[in-house]
Amino acid sequence: MTEQSELDDPEEIRLHNITDMGLAFSAMIRLFKRGSKKKLRRKILDETSCVFKVESEESFASIHSDFCDWGVKNILLAEKKRNEQVIKRLRFSSAILIRIES
């Protein structure tokens, strides 16, 4: 993965900044295992070009579904300890799908 400081293209730098801001402001990041933010960032930046080429709602839904499936299989919730005892084990995250009907 290319670090932002190594980028020359203003558009790429902009995408890196937007992605970093989105991940930094997410309350969920702190619940994930260390290193998950980097994994998510890499995946988001890899998928960005696909999202910008979306021509239909079905295409976007497919990309979004694939991203969620990847996340469920690759992002772990962090182990939580209290008084040196594990109160929540390291485990895979799960997806809750909410469909908003218009």
FENTAMO-V81809 format. One record per pair of residues at least 4 apart in sequence whose C-alpha atoms are under 7 Angstrom apart, sorted by sequence separation. I is the first residue (numbers start at 1). J is the second residue. D is the distance in whole Angstrom. If there is no record, write none. Layout:
BEGIN
I&J&D  I&J&D
END
This chain:
BEGIN
2&6&7  3&7&7  9&13&6  10&14&6  11&15&6  12&16&6  13&17&6  14&18&6  15&19&6  16&20&6  17&21&6  18&22&6  19&23&6  20&24&6  21&25&6  22&26&6  32&36&6  35&39&7  36&40&6  37&41&6  38&42&6  39&43&6  40&44&6  41&45&6  42&46&6  43&47&6  44&48&6  47&51&7  48&52&6  49&53&7  50&54&7  55&59&7  56&60&6  57&61&6  58&62&6  59&63&6  60&64&6  61&65&6  62&66&6  63&67&6  64&68&6  65&69&6  66&70&6  67&71&6  68&72&6  69&73&6  70&74&6  71&75&5  81&85&5  82&86&7  7&12&7  54&59&6  81&86&4  82&87&7  7&13&6  23&29&7  54&60&6  80&86&6  81&87&5  80&87&6  81&88&7  29&37&7  80&88&5  4&13&6  51&60&7  79&88&6  80&89&7  79&89&5  79&90&4  4&16&7  78&90&5  77&90&6  76&90&7  77&91&5  76&91&5  77&92&6  76&92&4  77&93&6  75&92&6  76&93&5  75&93&6  73&92&7  72&92&7  72&93&5  19&41&7  72&94&5  72&95&6  68&95&7  36&75&6  1&42&7  33&76&6  32&76&6  33&77&5  32&77&4  33&78&4  31&77&6  32&78&5  31&78&6
END
